[in-house]
Amino acid sequence: MYPELFHIHFPEWLQGFLPDQLAVQGYGTMIALGVIAALLYARWQMGKLNLDQTKIIDLFIYVFIAAFIGGRFFYFFEKPDYFFGTPANMFKMSGSGFVFYGSLIFAVPVMLWFFKKNKLPVMAMLDVMAGVALIVHMFGRMGCFMAGCCYGLPTDNMLAVTFTNAASKAQPLGVPLHPTQLYEIFMLLIIFAVISIIRNRKQFDGQLFLVYIMLYAIGRSIIEIFRGDEVRGFVFDGILSHSQLISIIVIAIAIYFYTKMQTKAKLKSRYVKSK
């Protein structure tokens, strides 16, 4: 809707070093707000767990870098001929070219390394980071809505949104589309509510993170049906998208670890009760 929020005009004496004006992008602004909100959330949750909060800024820097690289890297593979055929195109992208699963896949190993390096409880911290990821993702999807990327298929239902701004990435302009960005925000809000309810009665550390990625993968697979930006690619043309394939793999892995850790927690609980 609003790819550019406003422009900052620089005084003439700076225009030799800076451009005449700087466009403040809606996508980047929402990501920045999301990071701030997630940082406050992480500090709050770590405080409740009596964990050291002094490394939280370092954690966010490492995770942000990993997520940025992963999101961009996976995006390049959505249009390999365009990016790898002409590598200079990699540097011509606006701020909205990211793939969430790429960010997640790159960020998780970095988080695990950071937790172990700083002697933080790995599974408990993954539960904290589930909420962090949901918050950043919600703000990011609002940024997508403003930029017009990740748009839906044409529709005539009552929820349809029509993008008209010439700078919007939505296609085609002037046609009612499924607001898949808003669908995903609603889904993420539900997941956040679910893990918030589970938090006080969880059976094992790491449960919230596993529930988060399972529910997200299921929801994302459904929302993919309504997506109209087919440039992201299909494994089987028109049947199974790249994101749906990754979702299936993620669900399978998450179910395996959830079952394993839940069984271990039950056995431990029985052992304690028997003593």
LUMZA-595306 format. One record per residue (C-alpha): residue in three letters; chain; z, y, x. Coordinates in steps of 0.1 Angstrom, whole numbers, plus 2048, in hexadecimal, padded with zeros to 3 digits. Example, Ala and Ser with C-alpha at 12.3 -4.5 7.8 and 13.67 -1.06 7.14 Angstrom:
# LUMZA-595306
@residuo = ALA	cadena = A	Z = 84E	Y = 7D3	X = 87B $
@residuo = SER	cadena = A	Z = 847	Y = 7F5	X = 889 $
# end
This chain:
# LUMZA-595306
@residuo = MET	cadena = A	Z = 800	Y = 800	X = 800 $
@residuo = TYR	cadena = A	Z = 80A	Y = 818	X = 81C $
@residuo = PRO	cadena = A	Z = 7FC	Y = 80C	X = 83D $
@residuo = GLU	cadena = A	Z = 805	Y = 82E	X = 84C $
@residuo = LEU	cadena = A	Z = 825	Y = 83F	X = 83F $
@residuo = PHE	cadena = A	Z = 820	Y = 861	X = 850 $
@residuo = HIS	cadena = A	Z = 813	Y = 872	X = 86F $
@residuo = ILE	cadena = A	Z = 826	Y = 883	X = 88B $
@residuo = HIS	cadena = A	Z = 814	Y = 8A1	X = 898 $
@residuo = PHE	cadena = A	Z = 81B	Y = 8A9	X = 8BC $
@residuo = PRO	cadena = A	Z = 81C	Y = 8CD	X = 8C9 $
@residuo = GLU	cadena = A	Z = 7FE	Y = 8D9	X = 8DD $
@residuo = TRP	cadena = A	Z = 810	Y = 8DA	X = 8FE $
@residuo = LEU	cadena = A	Z = 816	Y = 8B4	X = 8FB $
@residuo = GLN	cadena = A	Z = 7F3	Y = 8AB	X = 8F0 $
@residuo = GLY	cadena = A	Z = 7E7	Y = 8A7	X = 913 $
@residuo = PHE	cadena = A	Z = 7FF	Y = 88A	X = 917 $
@residuo = LEU	cadena = A	Z = 801	Y = 87E	X = 8F3 $
@residuo = PRO	cadena = A	Z = 7E7	Y = 87B	X = 8D7 $
@residuo = ASP	cadena = A	Z = 7E5	Y = 897	X = 8BE $
@residuo = GLN	cadena = A	Z = 7F8	Y = 883	X = 8A5 $
@residuo = LEU	cadena = A	Z = 809	Y = 861	X = 8A2 $
@residuo = ALA	cadena = A	Z = 806	Y = 84C	X = 882 $
@residuo = VAL	cadena = A	Z = 827	Y = 83B	X = 878 $
@residuo = GLN	cadena = A	Z = 81D	Y = 819	X = 86B $
@residuo = GLY	cadena = A	Z = 82E	Y = 80A	X = 84C $
@residuo = TYR	cadena = A	Z = 82E	Y = 7E7	X = 85C $
@residuo = GLY	cadena = A	Z = 83F	Y = 7F1	X = 87C $
@residuo = THR	cadena = A	Z = 858	Y = 806	X = 86A $
@residuo = MET	cadena = A	Z = 863	Y = 7E9	X = 853 $
@residuo = ILE	cadena = A	Z = 866	Y = 7D2	X = 871 $
@residuo = ALA	cadena = A	Z = 87D	Y = 7EC	X = 883 $
@residuo = LEU	cadena = A	Z = 892	Y = 7EF	X = 864 $
@residuo = GLY	cadena = A	Z = 894	Y = 7C9	X = 861 $
@residuo = VAL	cadena = A	Z = 8A0	Y = 7C5	X = 885 $
@residuo = ILE	cadena = A	Z = 8BB	Y = 7DF	X = 87F $
@residuo = ALA	cadena = A	Z = 8C7	Y = 7CE	X = 85F $
@residuo = ALA	cadena = A	Z = 8C6	Y = 7AC	X = 870 $
@residuo = LEU	cadena = A	Z = 8DA	Y = 7B9	X = 88E $
@residuo = LEU	cadena = A	Z = 8F5	Y = 7C6	X = 877 $
@residuo = TYR	cadena = A	Z = 8F5	Y = 7A5	X = 864 $
@residuo = ALA	cadena = A	Z = 8F7	Y = 790	X = 885 $
@residuo = ARG	cadena = A	Z = 915	Y = 7A5	X = 891 $
@residuo = TRP	cadena = A	Z = 927	Y = 7A0	X = 870 $
@residuo = GLN	cadena = A	Z = 922	Y = 77A	X = 870 $
@residuo = MET	cadena = A	Z = 92B	Y = 776	X = 894 $
@residuo = GLY	cadena = A	Z = 94A	Y = 78B	X = 88E $
@residuo = LYS	cadena = A	Z = 954	Y = 773	X = 872 $
@residuo = LEU	cadena = A	Z = 950	Y = 756	X = 88A $
@residuo = ASN	cadena = A	Z = 964	Y = 768	X = 8A5 $
@residuo = LEU	cadena = A	Z = 946	Y = 765	X = 8BD $
@residuo = ASP	cadena = A	Z = 93E	Y = 77C	X = 8DA $
@residuo = GLN	cadena = A	Z = 928	Y = 798	X = 8CC $
@residuo = THR	cadena = A	Z = 922	Y = 7A9	X = 8EE $
@residuo = LYS	cadena = A	Z = 901	Y = 796	X = 8F4 $
@residuo = ILE	cadena = A	Z = 8F2	Y = 79C	X = 8D1 $
@residuo = ILE	cadena = A	Z = 8DA	Y = 7B8	X = 8DE $
@residuo = ASP	cadena = A	Z = 8CE	Y = 7A1	X = 8FA $
@residuo = LEU	cadena = A	Z = 8C9	Y = 785	X = 8E1 $
@residuo = PHE	cadena = A	Z = 8B4	Y = 79B	X = 8CA $
@residuo = ILE	cadena = A	Z = 89F	Y = 7A8	X = 8E7 $
@residuo = TYR	cadena = A	Z = 897	Y = 784	X = 8F3 $
@residuo = VAL	cadena = A	Z = 890	Y = 778	X = 8D0 $
@residuo = PHE	cadena = A	Z = 87B	Y = 796	X = 8C7 $
@residuo = ILE	cadena = A	Z = 865	Y = 791	X = 8E6 $
@residuo = ALA	cadena = A	Z = 861	Y = 76C	X = 8DF $
@residuo = ALA	cadena = A	Z = 859	Y = 772	X = 8BA $
@residuo = PHE	cadena = A	Z = 840	Y = 78D	X = 8C3 $
@residuo = ILE	cadena = A	Z = 82E	Y = 777	X = 8DC $
@residuo = GLY	cadena = A	Z = 82E	Y = 759	X = 8C5 $
@residuo = GLY	cadena = A	Z = 823	Y = 76C	X = 8A6 $
@residuo = ARG	cadena = A	Z = 806	Y = 77C	X = 8B9 $
@residuo = PHE	cadena = A	Z = 7FC	Y = 75C	X = 8CB $
@residuo = PHE	cadena = A	Z = 7F9	Y = 748	X = 8AB $
@residuo = TYR	cadena = A	Z = 7E6	Y = 765	X = 89B $
@residuo = PHE	cadena = A	Z = 7CC	Y = 763	X = 8B6 $
@residuo = PHE	cadena = A	Z = 7C4	Y = 73F	X = 8AC $
@residuo = GLU	cadena = A	Z = 7BD	Y = 74A	X = 888 $
@residuo = LYS	cadena = A	Z = 79E	Y = 75C	X = 896 $
@residuo = PRO	cadena = A	Z = 797	Y = 74A	X = 8B7 $
@residuo = ASP	cadena = A	Z = 773	Y = 756	X = 8BB $
@residuo = TYR	cadena = A	Z = 77C	Y = 77A	X = 8B5 $
@residuo = PHE	cadena = A	Z = 79A	Y = 77B	X = 8CD $
@residuo = PHE	cadena = A	Z = 791	Y = 761	X = 8E8 $
@residuo = GLY	cadena = A	Z = 76C	Y = 769	X = 8E7 $
@residuo = THR	cadena = A	Z = 774	Y = 78D	X = 8EE $
@residuo = PRO	cadena = A	Z = 797	Y = 78F	X = 8FD $
@residuo = ALA	cadena = A	Z = 797	Y = 7B5	X = 8FB $
@residuo = ASN	cadena = A	Z = 79B	Y = 7B1	X = 8D5 $
@residuo = MET	cadena = A	Z = 7BE	Y = 7A5	X = 8DB $
@residuo = PHE	cadena = A	Z = 7C8	Y = 7C8	X = 8E4 $
@residuo = LYS	cadena = A	Z = 7B6	Y = 7D8	X = 8C7 $
@residuo = MET	cadena = A	Z = 7CE	Y = 7CA	X = 8AD $
@residuo = SER	cadena = A	Z = 7E4	Y = 7DF	X = 896 $
@residuo = GLY	cadena = A	Z = 809	Y = 7D7	X = 891 $
@residuo = SER	cadena = A	Z = 804	Y = 7BE	X = 875 $
@residuo = GLY	cadena = A	Z = 7F3	Y = 7A1	X = 887 $
@residuo = PHE	cadena = A	Z = 80E	Y = 786	X = 888 $
@residuo = VAL	cadena = A	Z = 814	Y = 762	X = 87D $
@residuo = PHE	cadena = A	Z = 837	Y = 75A	X = 872 $
@residuo = TYR	cadena = A	Z = 837	Y = 736	X = 87D $
@residuo = GLY	cadena = A	Z = 82C	Y = 741	X = 8A0 $
@residuo = SER	cadena = A	Z = 849	Y = 758	X = 8A2 $
@residuo = LEU	cadena = A	Z = 861	Y = 73D	X = 896 $
@residuo = ILE	cadena = A	Z = 854	Y = 722	X = 8AE $
@residuo = PHE	cadena = A	Z = 857	Y = 739	X = 8CC $
@residuo = ALA	cadena = A	Z = 878	Y = 748	X = 8C2 $
@residuo = VAL	cadena = A	Z = 88C	Y = 728	X = 8BC $
@residuo = PRO	cadena = A	Z = 88B	Y = 71B	X = 8E0 $
@residuo = VAL	cadena = A	Z = 894	Y = 73E	X = 8ED $
@residuo = MET	cadena = A	Z = 8B2	Y = 73F	X = 8D6 $
@residuo = LEU	cadena = A	Z = 8BE	Y = 71C	X = 8E0 $
@residuo = TRP	cadena = A	Z = 8BB	Y = 726	X = 905 $
@residuo = PHE	cadena = A	Z = 8CD	Y = 747	X = 8FF $
@residuo = PHE	cadena = A	Z = 8EA	Y = 736	X = 8EC $
@residuo = LYS	cadena = A	Z = 8EF	Y = 71C	X = 907 $
@residuo = LYS	cadena = A	Z = 8ED	Y = 735	X = 923 $
@residuo = ASN	cadena = A	Z = 907	Y = 74C	X = 913 $
@residuo = LYS	cadena = A	Z = 91D	Y = 72F	X = 908 $
@residuo = LEU	cadena = A	Z = 919	Y = 737	X = 8E3 $
@residuo = PRO	cadena = A	Z = 91C	Y = 71A	X = 8C9 $
@residuo = VAL	cadena = A	Z = 8F7	Y = 711	X = 8C4 $
@residuo = MET	cadena = A	Z = 8F8	Y = 703	X = 8A1 $
@residuo = ALA	cadena = A	Z = 90F	Y = 71D	X = 893 $
@residuo = MET	cadena = A	Z = 8F9	Y = 738	X = 8A2 $
@residuo = LEU	cadena = A	Z = 8DA	Y = 729	X = 893 $
@residuo = ASP	cadena = A	Z = 8EB	Y = 72D	X = 871 $
@residuo = VAL	cadena = A	Z = 8F0	Y = 752	X = 879 $
@residuo = MET	cadena = A	Z = 8CC	Y = 755	X = 884 $
@residuo = ALA	cadena = A	Z = 8C0	Y = 746	X = 864 $
@residuo = GLY	cadena = A	Z = 8CD	Y = 765	X = 852 $
@residuo = VAL	cadena = A	Z = 8BF	Y = 77B	X = 86D $
@residuo = ALA	cadena = A	Z = 89C	Y = 76C	X = 86A $
@residuo = LEU	cadena = A	Z = 89C	Y = 770	X = 844 $
@residuo = ILE	cadena = A	Z = 8A6	Y = 794	X = 846 $
@residuo = VAL	cadena = A	Z = 88B	Y = 79D	X = 860 $
@residuo = HIS	cadena = A	Z = 872	Y = 788	X = 84D $
@residuo = MET	cadena = A	Z = 879	Y = 79A	X = 82C $
@residuo = PHE	cadena = A	Z = 874	Y = 7BC	X = 83C $
@residuo = GLY	cadena = A	Z = 855	Y = 7AF	X = 84E $
@residuo = ARG	cadena = A	Z = 845	Y = 7A3	X = 82E $
@residuo = MET	cadena = A	Z = 84C	Y = 7C5	X = 81F $
@residuo = GLY	cadena = A	Z = 839	Y = 7D3	X = 83D $
@residuo = CYS	cadena = A	Z = 81D	Y = 7BB	X = 835 $
@residuo = PHE	cadena = A	Z = 81C	Y = 7C8	X = 811 $
@residuo = MET	cadena = A	Z = 819	Y = 7EB	X = 81E $
@residuo = ALA	cadena = A	Z = 7FE	Y = 7E2	X = 837 $
@residuo = GLY	cadena = A	Z = 7EC	Y = 7CD	X = 81E $
@residuo = CYS	cadena = A	Z = 7EB	Y = 7AE	X = 834 $
@residuo = CYS	cadena = A	Z = 7F4	Y = 78B	X = 829 $
@residuo = TYR	cadena = A	Z = 7E5	Y = 794	X = 807 $
@residuo = GLY	cadena = A	Z = 7DE	Y = 77D	X = 7EA $
@residuo = LEU	cadena = A	Z = 7C1	Y = 770	X = 7D6 $
@residuo = PRO	cadena = A	Z = 7B2	Y = 785	X = 7BA $
@residuo = THR	cadena = A	Z = 7C5	Y = 781	X = 799 $
@residuo = ASP	cadena = A	Z = 7C8	Y = 791	X = 777 $
@residuo = ASN	cadena = A	Z = 7ED	Y = 788	X = 771 $
@residuo = MET	cadena = A	Z = 807	Y = 7A2	X = 76A $
@residuo = LEU	cadena = A	Z = 815	Y = 7A1	X = 78E $
@residuo = ALA	cadena = A	Z = 7F4	Y = 7AA	X = 79E $
@residuo = VAL	cadena = A	Z = 7F3	Y = 7C7	X = 7B7 $
@residuo = THR	cadena = A	Z = 7D4	Y = 7DC	X = 7BE $
@residuo = PHE	cadena = A	Z = 7D0	Y = 7E9	X = 7E2 $
@residuo = THR	cadena = A	Z = 7BB	Y = 809	X = 7E4 $
@residuo = ASN	cadena = A	Z = 7C3	Y = 819	X = 805 $
@residuo = ALA	cadena = A	Z = 7A5	Y = 817	X = 81C $
@residuo = ALA	cadena = A	Z = 7BC	Y = 80F	X = 83A $
@residuo = SER	cadena = A	Z = 7CB	Y = 7F1	X = 828 $
@residuo = LYS	cadena = A	Z = 7C3	Y = 7CE	X = 835 $
@residuo = ALA	cadena = A	Z = 7C1	Y = 7BF	X = 812 $
@residuo = GLN	cadena = A	Z = 79F	Y = 7B3	X = 807 $
@residuo = PRO	cadena = A	Z = 78F	Y = 7BB	X = 7F0 $
@residuo = LEU	cadena = A	Z = 79C	Y = 7DE	X = 7E9 $
@residuo = GLY	cadena = A	Z = 79E	Y = 7EA	X = 7C5 $
@residuo = VAL	cadena = A	Z = 7A2	Y = 7C6	X = 7B8 $
@residuo = PRO	cadena = A	Z = 7C3	Y = 7B8	X = 7AA $
@residuo = LEU	cadena = A	Z = 7D2	Y = 79F	X = 7C2 $
@residuo = HIS	cadena = A	Z = 7EF	Y = 788	X = 7C3 $
@residuo = PRO	cadena = A	Z = 80B	Y = 79B	X = 7D5 $
@residuo = THR	cadena = A	Z = 813	Y = 77D	X = 7EB $
@residuo = GLN	cadena = A	Z = 828	Y = 793	X = 802 $
@residuo = LEU	cadena = A	Z = 83F	Y = 79B	X = 7E5 $
@residuo = TYR	cadena = A	Z = 840	Y = 776	X = 7DB $
@residuo = GLU	cadena = A	Z = 84C	Y = 76D	X = 7FE $
@residuo = ILE	cadena = A	Z = 866	Y = 789	X = 7FE $
@residuo = PHE	cadena = A	Z = 874	Y = 77B	X = 7DD $
@residuo = MET	cadena = A	Z = 874	Y = 758	X = 7EC $
@residuo = LEU	cadena = A	Z = 886	Y = 764	X = 80B $
@residuo = LEU	cadena = A	Z = 8A0	Y = 775	X = 7F6 $
@residuo = ILE	cadena = A	Z = 8A6	Y = 754	X = 7E3 $
@residuo = ILE	cadena = A	Z = 8AA	Y = 741	X = 804 $
@residuo = PHE	cadena = A	Z = 8C2	Y = 75B	X = 811 $
@residuo = ALA	cadena = A	Z = 8D7	Y = 757	X = 7F2 $
@residuo = VAL	cadena = A	Z = 8D7	Y = 731	X = 7F6 $
@residuo = ILE	cadena = A	Z = 8E3	Y = 731	X = 81A $
@residuo = SER	cadena = A	Z = 8FD	Y = 74B	X = 811 $
@residuo = ILE	cadena = A	Z = 90B	Y = 734	X = 7F6 $
@residuo = ILE	cadena = A	Z = 90A	Y = 716	X = 80D $
@residuo = ARG	cadena = A	Z = 91A	Y = 728	X = 82A $
@residuo = ASN	cadena = A	Z = 93E	Y = 725	X = 81D $
@residuo = ARG	cadena = A	Z = 93A	Y = 700	X = 815 $
@residuo = LYS	cadena = A	Z = 922	Y = 6F3	X = 830 $
@residuo = GLN	cadena = A	Z = 927	Y = 6D0	X = 83D $
@residuo = PHE	cadena = A	Z = 91C	Y = 6D7	X = 861 $
@residuo = ASP	cadena = A	Z = 911	Y = 6F3	X = 878 $
@residuo = GLY	cadena = A	Z = 8EB	Y = 6F7	X = 878 $
@residuo = GLN	cadena = A	Z = 8E9	Y = 6EE	X = 853 $
@residuo = LEU	cadena = A	Z = 8E0	Y = 712	X = 848 $
@residuo = PHE	cadena = A	Z = 8C4	Y = 714	X = 862 $
@residuo = LEU	cadena = A	Z = 8B5	Y = 6F3	X = 857 $
@residuo = VAL	cadena = A	Z = 8B8	Y = 6FC	X = 832 $
@residuo = TYR	cadena = A	Z = 8A7	Y = 71D	X = 83A $
@residuo = ILE	cadena = A	Z = 889	Y = 70E	X = 84C $
@residuo = MET	cadena = A	Z = 885	Y = 6F2	X = 832 $
@residuo = LEU	cadena = A	Z = 885	Y = 70A	X = 814 $
@residuo = TYR	cadena = A	Z = 86F	Y = 723	X = 826 $
@residuo = ALA	cadena = A	Z = 855	Y = 708	X = 82F $
@residuo = ILE	cadena = A	Z = 854	Y = 6FC	X = 80B $
@residuo = GLY	cadena = A	Z = 852	Y = 71F	X = 7FC $
@residuo = ARG	cadena = A	Z = 838	Y = 729	X = 816 $
@residuo = SER	cadena = A	Z = 822	Y = 70B	X = 80D $
@residuo = ILE	cadena = A	Z = 822	Y = 716	X = 7E9 $
@residuo = ILE	cadena = A	Z = 81B	Y = 73A	X = 7F0 $
@residuo = GLU	cadena = A	Z = 7FD	Y = 730	X = 806 $
@residuo = ILE	cadena = A	Z = 7EC	Y = 725	X = 7E6 $
@residuo = PHE	cadena = A	Z = 7EA	Y = 74A	X = 7DB $
@residuo = ARG	cadena = A	Z = 7E1	Y = 759	X = 7FD $
@residuo = GLY	cadena = A	Z = 7BF	Y = 769	X = 7FF $
@residuo = ASP	cadena = A	Z = 7BD	Y = 770	X = 824 $
@residuo = GLU	cadena = A	Z = 7AA	Y = 750	X = 82C $
@residuo = VAL	cadena = A	Z = 7A3	Y = 75C	X = 850 $
@residuo = ARG	cadena = A	Z = 7C4	Y = 74C	X = 859 $
@residuo = GLY	cadena = A	Z = 7B2	Y = 72B	X = 858 $
@residuo = PHE	cadena = A	Z = 7B3	Y = 709	X = 848 $
@residuo = VAL	cadena = A	Z = 7B8	Y = 6E6	X = 858 $
@residuo = PHE	cadena = A	Z = 7A5	Y = 6D8	X = 83B $
@residuo = ASP	cadena = A	Z = 78E	Y = 6F2	X = 82D $
@residuo = GLY	cadena = A	Z = 79D	Y = 701	X = 80D $
@residuo = ILE	cadena = A	Z = 7B6	Y = 6E5	X = 80A $
@residuo = LEU	cadena = A	Z = 7D1	Y = 6E7	X = 825 $
@residuo = SER	cadena = A	Z = 7D6	Y = 708	X = 839 $
@residuo = HIS	cadena = A	Z = 7E5	Y = 709	X = 85C $
@residuo = SER	cadena = A	Z = 806	Y = 717	X = 84E $
@residuo = GLN	cadena = A	Z = 808	Y = 6FA	X = 835 $
@residuo = LEU	cadena = A	Z = 803	Y = 6E0	X = 850 $
@residuo = ILE	cadena = A	Z = 81E	Y = 6F1	X = 866 $
@residuo = SER	cadena = A	Z = 834	Y = 6F2	X = 847 $
@residuo = ILE	cadena = A	Z = 831	Y = 6CC	X = 842 $
@residuo = ILE	cadena = A	Z = 83A	Y = 6C6	X = 866 $
@residuo = VAL	cadena = A	Z = 857	Y = 6DE	X = 864 $
@residuo = ILE	cadena = A	Z = 865	Y = 6CE	X = 845 $
@residuo = ALA	cadena = A	Z = 862	Y = 6AB	X = 854 $
@residuo = ILE	cadena = A	Z = 875	Y = 6B6	X = 874 $
@residuo = ALA	cadena = A	Z = 88F	Y = 6C9	X = 860 $
@residuo = ILE	cadena = A	Z = 896	Y = 6AB	X = 849 $
@residuo = TYR	cadena = A	Z = 89A	Y = 694	X = 867 $
@residuo = PHE	cadena = A	Z = 8B4	Y = 6AB	X = 878 $
@residuo = TYR	cadena = A	Z = 8C5	Y = 6B3	X = 857 $
@residuo = THR	cadena = A	Z = 8CA	Y = 68E	X = 84F $
@residuo = LYS	cadena = A	Z = 8D5	Y = 686	X = 872 $
@residuo = MET	cadena = A	Z = 8EE	Y = 6A3	X = 874 $
@residuo = GLN	cadena = A	Z = 8FB	Y = 69D	X = 851 $
@residuo = THR	cadena = A	Z = 901	Y = 678	X = 858 $
@residuo = LYS	cadena = A	Z = 913	Y = 681	X = 878 $
@residuo = ALA	cadena = A	Z = 929	Y = 69B	X = 865 $
@residuo = LYS	cadena = A	Z = 932	Y = 681	X = 84A $
@residuo = LEU	cadena = A	Z = 93B	Y = 667	X = 864 $
@residuo = LYS	cadena = A	Z = 951	Y = 680	X = 876 $
@residuo = SER	cadena = A	Z = 962	Y = 68A	X = 856 $
@residuo = ARG	cadena = A	Z = 96A	Y = 666	X = 84D $
@residuo = TYR	cadena = A	Z = 978	Y = 660	X = 870 $
@residuo = VAL	cadena = A	Z = 98F	Y = 67E	X = 86D $
@residuo = LYS	cadena = A	Z = 99B	Y = 674	X = 84B $
@residuo = SER	cadena = A	Z = 9A2	Y = 650	X = 857 $
@residuo = LYS	cadena = A	Z = 9B9	Y = 65C	X = 873 $
# end
